Amino acid sequence: MSVDPAKIAPAAPRAVEIDGIGTVMIRRPRLADVLHASSNPYWWASCCSCVDGSPLFAPGTDIGSIDAEIAGALIAQVNATRPTQPSKDGISA
């Protein structure tokens, strides 16, 4: 039986507080995001957005020029392990 890709798509973005910039929405990376890592070291920026849904960084922004500590906090949130939500029947792995 085939797996429905919608069942294994990343969860909705979650709000996180990043010192220096405030609340940011972070979504889990998709396979396509990670595959761009070899050609774009700033691939993780596409996983970050403003609370209103707009991109966190304007098109053409030199991501390499942002503060390294803030970038590190964003990268850590993008790559953070998220616990699996328990199933409705109470059984989880």
N, CA, C and O atoms as a CHARMM CRD file, in Angstrom:
* protein
*
  372
    1    1 MET  N      0.84400  -1.16900   0.00000 PROA 1      0.00000
    2    1 MET  CA     0.00000   0.00000   0.00000 PROA 1      0.00000
    3    1 MET  C      0.90200   1.25000   0.00000 PROA 1      0.00000
    4    1 MET  O      1.84400   1.33300   0.78900 PROA 1      0.00000
    5    2 SER  N      0.62600   2.17500  -0.84400 PROA 2      0.00000
    6    2 SER  CA     1.40000   3.40700  -0.94800 PROA 2      0.00000
    7    2 SER  C      1.11700   4.34400   0.22500 PROA 2      0.00000
    8    2 SER  O      0.02800   4.34200   0.79900 PROA 2      0.00000
    9    3 VAL  N      2.11500   5.13200   0.55800 PROA 3      0.00000
   10    3 VAL  CA     1.97300   6.11800   1.63000 PROA 3      0.00000
   11    3 VAL  C      1.52200   7.43300   1.01500 PROA 3      0.00000
   12    3 VAL  O      2.06800   7.87400   0.00400 PROA 3      0.00000
   13    4 ASP  N      0.53000   8.05200   1.62700 PROA 4      0.00000
   14    4 ASP  CA     0.04900   9.35500   1.19100 PROA 4      0.00000
   15    4 ASP  C      1.04700  10.40600   1.66900 PROA 4      0.00000
   16    4 ASP  O      1.21700  10.57000   2.87800 PROA 4      0.00000
   17    5 PRO  N      1.71700  11.13000   0.75600 PROA 5      0.00000
   18    5 PRO  CA     2.70900  12.12700   1.18400 PROA 5      0.00000
   19    5 PRO  C      2.14700  13.16900   2.14900 PROA 5      0.00000
   20    5 PRO  O      2.90100  13.71800   2.95300 PROA 5      0.00000
   21    6 ALA  N      0.86900  13.45200   2.09400 PROA 6      0.00000
   22    6 ALA  CA     0.27000  14.41900   3.01000 PROA 6      0.00000
   23    6 ALA  C      0.38200  13.94800   4.46300 PROA 6      0.00000
   24    6 ALA  O      0.41700  14.76800   5.38000 PROA 6      0.00000
   25    7 LYS  N      0.43900  12.63000   4.67200 PROA 7      0.00000
   26    7 LYS  CA     0.52200  12.09100   6.02500 PROA 7      0.00000
   27    7 LYS  C      1.91900  12.24300   6.62600 PROA 7      0.00000
   28    7 LYS  O      2.08500  12.16300   7.84300 PROA 7      0.00000
   29    8 ILE  N      2.91800  12.46200   5.77900 PROA 8      0.00000
   30    8 ILE  CA     4.28400  12.58700   6.29100 PROA 8      0.00000
   31    8 ILE  C      4.90800  13.93700   5.93300 PROA 8      0.00000
   32    8 ILE  O      6.12900  14.09100   5.95600 PROA 8      0.00000
   33    9 ALA  N      4.06700  14.89800   5.60600 PROA 9      0.00000
   34    9 ALA  CA     4.53200  16.25800   5.32300 PROA 9      0.00000
   35    9 ALA  C      4.88400  16.93700   6.64500 PROA 9      0.00000
   36    9 ALA  O      4.35700  16.55900   7.69100 PROA 9      0.00000
   37   10 PRO  N      5.77500  17.94100   6.61100 PROA 10     0.00000
   38   10 PRO  CA     6.10700  18.64600   7.85200 PROA 10     0.00000
   39   10 PRO  C      4.87000  19.26000   8.49100 PROA 10     0.00000
   40   10 PRO  O      3.93800  19.68400   7.80800 PROA 10     0.00000
   41   11 ALA  N      4.88600  19.29500   9.80600 PROA 11     0.00000
   42   11 ALA  CA     3.78300  19.89800  10.56000 PROA 11     0.00000
   43   11 ALA  C      3.74500  21.40000  10.31200 PROA 11     0.00000
   44   11 ALA  O      4.68000  21.97800   9.75800 PROA 11     0.00000
   45   12 ALA  N      2.67100  22.00600  10.72200 PROA 12     0.00000
   46   12 ALA  CA     2.51500  23.45700  10.58300 PROA 12     0.00000
   47   12 ALA  C      3.64900  24.16900  11.32100 PROA 12     0.00000
   48   12 ALA  O      4.18000  23.64300  12.29900 PROA 12     0.00000
   49   13 PRO  N      4.01500  25.35100  10.86000 PROA 13     0.00000
   50   13 PRO  CA     5.07300  26.10100  11.55100 PROA 13     0.00000
   51   13 PRO  C      4.70200  26.37100  13.00300 PROA 13     0.00000
   52   13 PRO  O      3.52500  26.43000  13.35900 PROA 13     0.00000
   53   14 ARG  N      5.72000  26.53300  13.82900 PROA 14     0.00000
   54   14 ARG  CA     5.48000  26.85000  15.23700 PROA 14     0.00000
   55   14 ARG  C      6.18100  28.15200  15.56900 PROA 14     0.00000
   56   14 ARG  O      7.20400  28.48600  14.97100 PROA 14     0.00000
   57   15 ALA  N      5.63400  28.87600  16.51000 PROA 15     0.00000
   58   15 ALA  CA     6.19000  30.16400  16.92500 PROA 15     0.00000
   59   15 ALA  C      7.30300  29.93300  17.94200 PROA 15     0.00000
   60   15 ALA  O      7.14600  29.16000  18.88600 PROA 15     0.00000
   61   16 VAL  N      8.42200  30.60900  17.73700 PROA 16     0.00000
   62   16 VAL  CA     9.54000  30.56000  18.68600 PROA 16     0.00000
   63   16 VAL  C     10.03300  31.98500  18.92400 PROA 16     0.00000
   64   16 VAL  O      9.89800  32.85300  18.06200 PROA 16     0.00000
   65   17 GLU  N     10.59700  32.21000  20.09000 PROA 17     0.00000
   66   17 GLU  CA    11.19200  33.50600  20.42200 PROA 17     0.00000
   67   17 GLU  C     12.68400  33.43000  20.14100 PROA 17     0.00000
   68   17 GLU  O     13.37300  32.54000  20.63900 PROA 17     0.00000
   69   18 ILE  N     13.17400  34.35700  19.35200 PROA 18     0.00000
   70   18 ILE  CA    14.60000  34.44900  19.04900 PROA 18     0.00000
   71   18 ILE  C     15.09300  35.77700  19.60400 PROA 18     0.00000
   72   18 ILE  O     14.61100  36.83900  19.21100 PROA 18     0.00000
   73   19 ASP  N     16.05800  35.71500  20.52100 PROA 19     0.00000
   74   19 ASP  CA    16.62200  36.94400  21.08300 PROA 19     0.00000
   75   19 ASP  C     17.16200  37.81800  19.96000 PROA 19     0.00000
   76   19 ASP  O     17.89500  37.35400  19.08600 PROA 19     0.00000
   77   20 GLY  N     16.79200  39.06500  20.00000 PROA 20     0.00000
   78   20 GLY  CA    17.27900  40.02000  19.00700 PROA 20     0.00000
   79   20 GLY  C     16.28100  40.31700  17.90500 PROA 20     0.00000
   80   20 GLY  O     16.33400  41.38100  17.28900 PROA 20     0.00000
   81   21 ILE  N     15.34400  39.36200  17.64300 PROA 21     0.00000
   82   21 ILE  CA    14.35800  39.62600  16.58200 PROA 21     0.00000
   83   21 ILE  C     12.92000  39.34800  16.99800 PROA 21     0.00000
   84   21 ILE  O     11.99600  39.77400  16.30500 PROA 21     0.00000
   85   22 GLY  N     12.70300  38.65100  18.10200 PROA 22     0.00000
   86   22 GLY  CA    11.34800  38.40300  18.57700 PROA 22     0.00000
   87   22 GLY  C     10.75900  37.09400  18.09200 PROA 22     0.00000
   88   22 GLY  O     11.47900  36.12100  17.86800 PROA 22     0.00000
   89   23 THR  N      9.44700  37.07400  17.93000 PROA 23     0.00000
   90   23 THR  CA     8.73700  35.85900  17.53400 PROA 23     0.00000
   91   23 THR  C      8.91700  35.59200  16.05000 PROA 23     0.00000
   92   23 THR  O      8.72800  36.47300  15.21000 PROA 23     0.00000
   93   24 VAL  N      9.28500  34.36100  15.75100 PROA 24     0.00000
   94   24 VAL  CA     9.51300  33.90500  14.38000 PROA 24     0.00000
   95   24 VAL  C      8.77200  32.58500  14.20700 PROA 24     0.00000
   96   24 VAL  O      8.69400  31.79200  15.14500 PROA 24     0.00000
   97   25 MET  N      8.23700  32.34800  13.04100 PROA 25     0.00000
   98   25 MET  CA     7.59500  31.07400  12.73500 PROA 25     0.00000
   99   25 MET  C      8.64600  30.16800  12.09100 PROA 25     0.00000
  100   25 MET  O      9.34900  30.57100  11.16500 PROA 25     0.00000
  101   26 ILE  N      8.73800  28.95000  12.59500 PROA 26     0.00000
  102   26 ILE  CA     9.71800  27.98300  12.09700 PROA 26     0.00000
  103   26 ILE  C      8.97000  26.74200  11.63800 PROA 26     0.00000
  104   26 ILE  O      8.16900  26.17400  12.38000 PROA 26     0.00000
  105   27 ARG  N      9.23900  26.33200  10.41400 PROA 27     0.00000
  106   27 ARG  CA     8.66300  25.06600   9.94800 PROA 27     0.00000
  107   27 ARG  C      9.77400  24.03800   9.83100 PROA 27     0.00000
  108   27 ARG  O     10.93600  24.38000   9.61600 PROA 27     0.00000
  109   28 ARG  N      9.40300  22.78600   9.97600 PROA 28     0.00000
  110   28 ARG  CA    10.38500  21.71100   9.81500 PROA 28     0.00000
  111   28 ARG  C     10.84200  21.67100   8.36700 PROA 28     0.00000
  112   28 ARG  O     10.05000  21.92800   7.46100 PROA 28     0.00000
  113   29 PRO  N     12.10000  21.35500   8.14000 PROA 29     0.00000
  114   29 PRO  CA    12.58800  21.27500   6.76400 PROA 29     0.00000
  115   29 PRO  C     11.96700  20.10200   6.01800 PROA 29     0.00000
  116   29 PRO  O     11.67700  19.05300   6.59300 PROA 29     0.00000
  117   30 ARG  N     11.77700  20.31200   4.73800 PROA 30     0.00000
  118   30 ARG  CA    11.34700  19.24200   3.84200 PROA 30     0.00000
  119   30 ARG  C     12.59500  18.65900   3.19100 PROA 30     0.00000
  120   30 ARG  O     13.66200  19.27000   3.23600 PROA 30     0.00000
  121   31 LEU  N     12.46900  17.51000   2.60200 PROA 31     0.00000
  122   31 LEU  CA    13.59300  16.88400   1.91300 PROA 31     0.00000
  123   31 LEU  C     14.15600  17.82600   0.86400 PROA 31     0.00000
  124   31 LEU  O     15.37400  17.92800   0.72000 PROA 31     0.00000
  125   32 ALA  N     13.29900  18.51100   0.13300 PROA 32     0.00000
  126   32 ALA  CA    13.76100  19.44600  -0.89800 PROA 32     0.00000
  127   32 ALA  C     14.62300  20.55800  -0.30500 PROA 32     0.00000
  128   32 ALA  O     15.58700  20.99000  -0.93800 PROA 32     0.00000
  129   33 ASP  N     14.29400  21.02800   0.89600 PROA 33     0.00000
  130   33 ASP  CA    15.09900  22.05600   1.55400 PROA 33     0.00000
  131   33 ASP  C     16.51000  21.53700   1.81900 PROA 33     0.00000
  132   33 ASP  O     17.49500  22.20000   1.49500 PROA 33     0.00000
  133   34 VAL  N     16.59500  20.35700   2.40600 PROA 34     0.00000
  134   34 VAL  CA    17.88100  19.78500   2.78100 PROA 34     0.00000
  135   34 VAL  C     18.73800  19.48200   1.54800 PROA 34     0.00000
  136   34 VAL  O     19.96000  19.62600   1.58900 PROA 34     0.00000
  137   35 LEU  N     18.10600  19.06900   0.47300 PROA 35     0.00000
  138   35 LEU  CA    18.86400  18.75300  -0.74400 PROA 35     0.00000
  139   35 LEU  C     19.55200  19.98200  -1.32900 PROA 35     0.00000
  140   35 LEU  O     20.51700  19.84700  -2.08200 PROA 35     0.00000
  141   36 HSD  N     19.07400  21.17100  -0.99500 PROA 36     0.00000
  142   36 HSD  CA    19.69400  22.40800  -1.47700 PROA 36     0.00000
  143   36 HSD  C     20.90500  22.81500  -0.63900 PROA 36     0.00000
  144   36 HSD  O     21.61000  23.76100  -0.99200 PROA 36     0.00000
  145   37 ALA  N     21.15100  22.11800   0.45700 PROA 37     0.00000
  146   37 ALA  CA    22.22600  22.50700   1.37700 PROA 37     0.00000
  147   37 ALA  C     23.59600  22.50500   0.71200 PROA 37     0.00000
  148   37 ALA  O     24.43400  23.34400   1.04200 PROA 37     0.00000
  149   38 SER  N     23.84200  21.60200  -0.19800 PROA 38     0.00000
  150   38 SER  CA    25.16700  21.54000  -0.82100 PROA 38     0.00000
  151   38 SER  C     25.44000  22.74500  -1.72000 PROA 38     0.00000
  152   38 SER  O     26.59300  23.14200  -1.88400 PROA 38     0.00000
  153   39 SER  N     24.40700  23.32100  -2.29500 PROA 39     0.00000
  154   39 SER  CA    24.60100  24.47300  -3.17400 PROA 39     0.00000
  155   39 SER  C     24.22400  25.80000  -2.52400 PROA 39     0.00000
  156   39 SER  O     24.55500  26.86300  -3.05000 PROA 39     0.00000
  157   40 ASN  N     23.53500  25.74700  -1.38800 PROA 40     0.00000
  158   40 ASN  CA    23.11000  26.96500  -0.71200 PROA 40     0.00000
  159   40 ASN  C     23.25300  26.77900   0.79900 PROA 40     0.00000
  160   40 ASN  O     22.40400  26.13600   1.41600 PROA 40     0.00000
  161   41 PRO  N     24.30500  27.32600   1.40500 PROA 41     0.00000
  162   41 PRO  CA    24.48900  27.13000   2.84300 PROA 41     0.00000
  163   41 PRO  C     23.41200  27.80700   3.68600 PROA 41     0.00000
  164   41 PRO  O     23.32100  27.55800   4.88800 PROA 41     0.00000
  165   42 TYR  N     22.60700  28.64700   3.07700 PROA 42     0.00000
  166   42 TYR  CA    21.55200  29.35300   3.80400 PROA 42     0.00000
  167   42 TYR  C     20.16700  28.76900   3.50800 PROA 42     0.00000
  168   42 TYR  O     19.16000  29.46900   3.61700 PROA 42     0.00000
  169   43 TRP  N     20.11800  27.50200   3.13700 PROA 43     0.00000
  170   43 TRP  CA    18.86300  26.82100   2.80200 PROA 43     0.00000
  171   43 TRP  C     17.85800  26.92000   3.93800 PROA 43     0.00000
  172   43 TRP  O     16.65300  26.98700   3.69200 PROA 43     0.00000
  173   44 TRP  N     18.33200  26.93000   5.17100 PROA 44     0.00000
  174   44 TRP  CA    17.47600  26.93200   6.36200 PROA 44     0.00000
  175   44 TRP  C     16.62800  28.19800   6.46600 PROA 44     0.00000
  176   44 TRP  O     15.58900  28.19600   7.12700 PROA 44     0.00000
  177   45 ALA  N     17.06600  29.28000   5.81400 PROA 45     0.00000
  178   45 ALA  CA    16.32700  30.54000   5.88900 PROA 45     0.00000
  179   45 ALA  C     14.92100  30.40900   5.30400 PROA 45     0.00000
  180   45 ALA  O     14.01300  31.13600   5.70800 PROA 45     0.00000
  181   46 SER  N     14.73500  29.48800   4.35400 PROA 46     0.00000
  182   46 SER  CA    13.40700  29.30400   3.76300 PROA 46     0.00000
  183   46 SER  C     12.42500  28.66000   4.74100 PROA 46     0.00000
  184   46 SER  O     11.22200  28.63300   4.48400 PROA 46     0.00000
  185   47 CYS  N     12.93100  28.14500   5.85400 PROA 47     0.00000
  186   47 CYS  CA    12.08200  27.53000   6.88100 PROA 47     0.00000
  187   47 CYS  C     11.63400  28.54700   7.92700 PROA 47     0.00000
  188   47 CYS  O     10.89800  28.20100   8.85100 PROA 47     0.00000
  189   48 CYS  N     12.06800  29.79200   7.78900 PROA 48     0.00000
  190   48 CYS  CA    11.77700  30.84100   8.76500 PROA 48     0.00000
  191   48 CYS  C     10.86400  31.88800   8.13600 PROA 48     0.00000
  192   48 CYS  O     11.07700  32.30800   6.99800 PROA 48     0.00000
  193   49 SER  N      9.85400  32.30200   8.88200 PROA 49     0.00000
  194   49 SER  CA     8.96400  33.34600   8.37200 PROA 49     0.00000
  195   49 SER  C      8.51700  34.23500   9.52200 PROA 49     0.00000
  196   49 SER  O      8.71400  33.91400  10.69400 PROA 49     0.00000
  197   50 CYS  N      7.92000  35.34500   9.16300 PROA 50     0.00000
  198   50 CYS  CA     7.34500  36.26300  10.15000 PROA 50     0.00000
  199   50 CYS  C      6.00300  35.69100  10.60700 PROA 50     0.00000
  200   50 CYS  O      5.44800  34.79600   9.97000 PROA 50     0.00000
  201   51 VAL  N      5.49600  36.21500  11.70800 PROA 51     0.00000
  202   51 VAL  CA     4.22000  35.74200  12.26200 PROA 51     0.00000
  203   51 VAL  C      3.09400  35.89800  11.24500 PROA 51     0.00000
  204   51 VAL  O      2.17400  35.08000  11.21600 PROA 51     0.00000
  205   52 ASP  N      3.15200  36.93700  10.41100 PROA 52     0.00000
  206   52 ASP  CA     2.09100  37.15400   9.41500 PROA 52     0.00000
  207   52 ASP  C      2.23200  36.26100   8.18000 PROA 52     0.00000
  208   52 ASP  O      1.42400  36.35500   7.25600 PROA 52     0.00000
  209   53 GLY  N      3.25500  35.39200   8.15600 PROA 53     0.00000
  210   53 GLY  CA     3.45500  34.47300   7.03900 PROA 53     0.00000
  211   53 GLY  C      4.41100  34.97300   5.96800 PROA 53     0.00000
  212   53 GLY  O      4.77700  34.21900   5.06600 PROA 53     0.00000
  213   54 SER  N      4.81500  36.21800   6.05500 PROA 54     0.00000
  214   54 SER  CA     5.75500  36.75100   5.06900 PROA 54     0.00000
  215   54 SER  C      7.15400  36.20200   5.35200 PROA 54     0.00000
  216   54 SER  O      7.45100  35.80600   6.47900 PROA 54     0.00000
  217   55 PRO  N      8.01100  36.17900   4.32800 PROA 55     0.00000
  218   55 PRO  CA     9.37400  35.66400   4.54400 PROA 55     0.00000
  219   55 PRO  C     10.10200  36.47300   5.61000 PROA 55     0.00000
  220   55 PRO  O      9.93700  37.69000   5.68900 PROA 55     0.00000
  221   56 LEU  N     10.89800  35.80900   6.42000 PROA 56     0.00000
  222   56 LEU  CA    11.65800  36.50200   7.45100 PROA 56     0.00000
  223   56 LEU  C     12.69700  37.42500   6.82000 PROA 56     0.00000
  224   56 LEU  O     12.95800  38.51700   7.32600 PROA 56     0.00000
  225   57 PHE  N     13.28000  36.98300   5.72600 PROA 57     0.00000
  226   57 PHE  CA    14.28400  37.77400   5.02400 PROA 57     0.00000
  227   57 PHE  C     13.75600  38.14400   3.64400 PROA 57     0.00000
  228   57 PHE  O     13.24500  37.29600   2.91300 PROA 57     0.00000
  229   58 ALA  N     13.88500  39.41300   3.30000 PROA 58     0.00000
  230   58 ALA  CA    13.43800  39.88100   1.98300 PROA 58     0.00000
  231   58 ALA  C     14.26500  39.22200   0.89000 PROA 58     0.00000
  232   58 ALA  O     15.44000  38.92100   1.10000 PROA 58     0.00000
  233   59 PRO  N     13.66200  38.99500  -0.28300 PROA 59     0.00000
  234   59 PRO  CA    14.42700  38.43400  -1.39200 PROA 59     0.00000
  235   59 PRO  C     15.67400  39.27800  -1.66300 PROA 59     0.00000
  236   59 PRO  O     15.61900  40.50700  -1.65500 PROA 59     0.00000
  237   60 GLY  N     16.77400  38.61000  -1.89700 PROA 60     0.00000
  238   60 GLY  CA    18.02400  39.30600  -2.17100 PROA 60     0.00000
  239   60 GLY  C     18.83100  39.66000  -0.93900 PROA 60     0.00000
  240   60 GLY  O     19.93100  40.20000  -1.05500 PROA 60     0.00000
  241   61 THR  N     18.29500  39.36000   0.26400 PROA 61     0.00000
  242   61 THR  CA    19.02900  39.64700   1.49100 PROA 61     0.00000
  243   61 THR  C     20.29200  38.80100   1.53900 PROA 61     0.00000
  244   61 THR  O     20.25600  37.61000   1.22800 PROA 61     0.00000
  245   62 ASP  N     21.40400  39.40500   1.92500 PROA 62     0.00000
  246   62 ASP  CA    22.65300  38.67300   2.10900 PROA 62     0.00000
  247   62 ASP  C     22.59800  38.01000   3.48500 PROA 62     0.00000
  248   62 ASP  O     22.96900  38.61700   4.48900 PROA 62     0.00000
  249   63 ILE  N     22.13400  36.76900   3.52000 PROA 63     0.00000
  250   63 ILE  CA    21.96700  36.04700   4.78500 PROA 63     0.00000
  251   63 ILE  C     23.31600  35.92800   5.50500 PROA 63     0.00000
  252   63 ILE  O     23.36100  35.90800   6.73500 PROA 63     0.00000
  253   64 GLY  N     24.39200  35.85200   4.75800 PROA 64     0.00000
  254   64 GLY  CA    25.71600  35.74000   5.35500 PROA 64     0.00000
  255   64 GLY  C     26.12700  36.95300   6.15900 PROA 64     0.00000
  256   64 GLY  O     27.11000  36.89500   6.89800 PROA 64     0.00000
  257   65 SER  N     25.40500  38.03900   6.03500 PROA 65     0.00000
  258   65 SER  CA    25.77000  39.25700   6.76800 PROA 65     0.00000
  259   65 SER  C     25.03100  39.40800   8.09300 PROA 65     0.00000
  260   65 SER  O     25.28700  40.36100   8.82900 PROA 65     0.00000
  261   66 ILE  N     24.10600  38.47600   8.41900 PROA 66     0.00000
  262   66 ILE  CA    23.37300  38.62500   9.67800 PROA 66     0.00000
  263   66 ILE  C     24.23700  38.14500  10.84200 PROA 66     0.00000
  264   66 ILE  O     25.20100  37.40400  10.64800 PROA 66     0.00000
  265   67 ASP  N     23.88500  38.57100  12.03600 PROA 67     0.00000
  266   67 ASP  CA    24.60300  38.21000  13.24800 PROA 67     0.00000
  267   67 ASP  C     24.67200  36.68400  13.39200 PROA 67     0.00000
  268   67 ASP  O     23.65900  35.99400  13.26900 PROA 67     0.00000
  269   68 ALA  N     25.86900  36.17200  13.65300 PROA 68     0.00000
  270   68 ALA  CA    26.07500  34.72400  13.73500 PROA 68     0.00000
  271   68 ALA  C     25.29700  34.09300  14.88600 PROA 68     0.00000
  272   68 ALA  O     24.83600  32.95900  14.75900 PROA 68     0.00000
  273   69 GLU  N     25.14300  34.79200  15.99300 PROA 69     0.00000
  274   69 GLU  CA    24.40600  34.24000  17.13200 PROA 69     0.00000
  275   69 GLU  C     22.91900  34.10300  16.80000 PROA 69     0.00000
  276   69 GLU  O     22.29200  33.10500  17.15500 PROA 69     0.00000
  277   70 ILE  N     22.36100  35.09100  16.13000 PROA 70     0.00000
  278   70 ILE  CA    20.95800  35.01300  15.71100 PROA 70     0.00000
  279   70 ILE  C     20.79000  33.91700  14.66500 PROA 70     0.00000
  280   70 ILE  O     19.83900  33.13800  14.73300 PROA 70     0.00000
  281   71 ALA  N     21.69800  33.84800  13.70400 PROA 71     0.00000
  282   71 ALA  CA    21.63500  32.78300  12.69300 PROA 71     0.00000
  283   71 ALA  C     21.71200  31.41700  13.35600 PROA 71     0.00000
  284   71 ALA  O     20.97800  30.50100  12.98600 PROA 71     0.00000
  285   72 GLY  N     22.60300  31.27800  14.34000 PROA 72     0.00000
  286   72 GLY  CA    22.72400  30.00600  15.05500 PROA 72     0.00000
  287   72 GLY  C     21.45100  29.62400  15.77700 PROA 72     0.00000
  288   72 GLY  O     21.07200  28.45300  15.79800 PROA 72     0.00000
  289   73 ALA  N     20.78300  30.61200  16.37600 PROA 73     0.00000
  290   73 ALA  CA    19.51700  30.33700  17.06600 PROA 73     0.00000
  291   73 ALA  C     18.44600  29.89000  16.07600 PROA 73     0.00000
  292   73 ALA  O     17.66800  28.98200  16.36800 PROA 73     0.00000
  293   74 LEU  N     18.40500  30.53200  14.89800 PROA 74     0.00000
  294   74 LEU  CA    17.43000  30.13600  13.86800 PROA 74     0.00000
  295   74 LEU  C     17.72100  28.72700  13.36200 PROA 74     0.00000
  296   74 LEU  O     16.81200  27.90400  13.24600 PROA 74     0.00000
  297   75 ILE  N     18.98200  28.45100  13.06200 PROA 75     0.00000
  298   75 ILE  CA    19.37100  27.12300  12.57700 PROA 75     0.00000
  299   75 ILE  C     19.03000  26.05700  13.61000 PROA 75     0.00000
  300   75 ILE  O     18.53200  24.98700  13.26000 PROA 75     0.00000
  301   76 ALA  N     19.29600  26.34500  14.88300 PROA 76     0.00000
  302   76 ALA  CA    18.98900  25.37700  15.94500 PROA 76     0.00000
  303   76 ALA  C     17.49700  25.06900  15.98600 PROA 76     0.00000
  304   76 ALA  O     17.10800  23.91800  16.18900 PROA 76     0.00000
  305   77 GLN  N     16.66100  26.08000  15.79700 PROA 77     0.00000
  306   77 GLN  CA    15.21000  25.85300  15.80400 PROA 77     0.00000
  307   77 GLN  C     14.75800  25.07600  14.57500 PROA 77     0.00000
  308   77 GLN  O     13.88900  24.20800  14.67000 PROA 77     0.00000
  309   78 VAL  N     15.34500  25.38300  13.42000 PROA 78     0.00000
  310   78 VAL  CA    14.98600  24.64800  12.19700 PROA 78     0.00000
  311   78 VAL  C     15.33800  23.17800  12.34800 PROA 78     0.00000
  312   78 VAL  O     14.57300  22.30800  11.93300 PROA 78     0.00000
  313   79 ASN  N     16.49800  22.89600  12.94400 PROA 79     0.00000
  314   79 ASN  CA    16.98700  21.52400  13.06400 PROA 79     0.00000
  315   79 ASN  C     16.55700  20.82400  14.35000 PROA 79     0.00000
  316   79 ASN  O     16.91000  19.66300  14.56000 PROA 79     0.00000
  317   80 ALA  N     15.80800  21.50000  15.21200 PROA 80     0.00000
  318   80 ALA  CA    15.41800  20.92100  16.50000 PROA 80     0.00000
  319   80 ALA  C     14.57500  19.66900  16.31800 PROA 80     0.00000
  320   80 ALA  O     13.71300  19.59700  15.44200 PROA 80     0.00000
  321   81 THR  N     14.84500  18.68700  17.16500 PROA 81     0.00000
  322   81 THR  CA    14.04400  17.46400  17.17900 PROA 81     0.00000
  323   81 THR  C     12.71500  17.79100  17.83300 PROA 81     0.00000
  324   81 THR  O     12.67700  18.40300  18.90000 PROA 81     0.00000
  325   82 ARG  N     11.64600  17.39400  17.20700 PROA 82     0.00000
  326   82 ARG  CA    10.31600  17.62700  17.76200 PROA 82     0.00000
  327   82 ARG  C      9.75000  16.28300  18.21000 PROA 82     0.00000
  328   82 ARG  O      9.79100  15.31300  17.45200 PROA 82     0.00000
  329   83 PRO  N      9.22800  16.21300  19.41900 PROA 83     0.00000
  330   83 PRO  CA     8.64100  14.93800  19.85500 PROA 83     0.00000
  331   83 PRO  C      7.42600  14.57900  19.01400 PROA 83     0.00000
  332   83 PRO  O      6.67100  15.45400  18.58900 PROA 83     0.00000
  333   84 THR  N      7.24800  13.30300  18.78100 PROA 84     0.00000
  334   84 THR  CA     6.08400  12.82000  18.05200 PROA 84     0.00000
  335   84 THR  C      4.84500  12.96400  18.92500 PROA 84     0.00000
  336   84 THR  O      4.86600  12.61000  20.10400 PROA 84     0.00000
  337   85 GLN  N      3.77900  13.47900  18.35300 PROA 85     0.00000
  338   85 GLN  CA     2.52900  13.59900  19.10000 PROA 85     0.00000
  339   85 GLN  C      1.91100  12.21500  19.27200 PROA 85     0.00000
  340   85 GLN  O      1.89200  11.42800  18.32600 PROA 85     0.00000
  341   86 PRO  N      1.40700  11.90900  20.46200 PROA 86     0.00000
  342   86 PRO  CA     0.77600  10.60800  20.65300 PROA 86     0.00000
  343   86 PRO  C     -0.48900  10.48200  19.80200 PROA 86     0.00000
  344   86 PRO  O     -1.18800  11.46300  19.55000 PROA 86     0.00000
  345   87 SER  N     -0.75800   9.27700  19.37600 PROA 87     0.00000
  346   87 SER  CA    -1.96200   9.03600  18.58100 PROA 87     0.00000
  347   87 SER  C     -3.19500   9.20200  19.44700 PROA 87     0.00000
  348   87 SER  O     -3.11100   9.12600  20.67300 PROA 87     0.00000
  349   88 LYS  N     -4.33700   9.42700  18.81900 PROA 88     0.00000
  350   88 LYS  CA    -5.58100   9.65000  19.54400 PROA 88     0.00000
  351   88 LYS  C     -6.00900   8.42800  20.36900 PROA 88     0.00000
  352   88 LYS  O     -6.74100   8.56900  21.34800 PROA 88     0.00000
  353   89 ASP  N     -5.55200   7.22600  19.97500 PROA 89     0.00000
  354   89 ASP  CA    -5.93400   6.02800  20.71000 PROA 89     0.00000
  355   89 ASP  C     -5.03000   5.77700  21.90400 PROA 89     0.00000
  356   89 ASP  O     -5.18000   4.76300  22.58600 PROA 89     0.00000
  357   90 GLY  N     -4.07900   6.69400  22.17500 PROA 90     0.00000
  358   90 GLY  CA    -3.23900   6.58100  23.35600 PROA 90     0.00000
  359   90 GLY  C     -1.99800   5.74300  23.16500 PROA 90     0.00000
  360   90 GLY  O     -1.21900   5.59200  24.10600 PROA 90     0.00000
  361   91 ILE  N     -1.78400   5.19200  21.98900 PROA 91     0.00000
  362   91 ILE  CA    -0.60900   4.35600  21.74600 PROA 91     0.00000
  363   91 ILE  C      0.38200   5.16600  20.92700 PROA 91     0.00000
  364   91 ILE  O      0.03100   5.72400  19.88600 PROA 91     0.00000
  365   92 SER  N      1.61400   5.22900  21.39800 PROA 92     0.00000
  366   92 SER  CA     2.64100   5.93500  20.63900 PROA 92     0.00000
  367   92 SER  C      3.93600   5.15700  20.67100 PROA 92     0.00000
  368   92 SER  O      4.14100   4.30100  21.53100 PROA 92     0.00000
  369   93 ALA  N      4.81400   5.46400  19.72100 PROA 93     0.00000
  370   93 ALA  CA     6.09200   4.75700  19.65200 PROA 93     0.00000
  371   93 ALA  C      7.12900   5.42100  20.52100 PROA 93     0.00000
  372   93 ALA  O      8.26900   4.95900  20.58400 PROA 93     0.00000
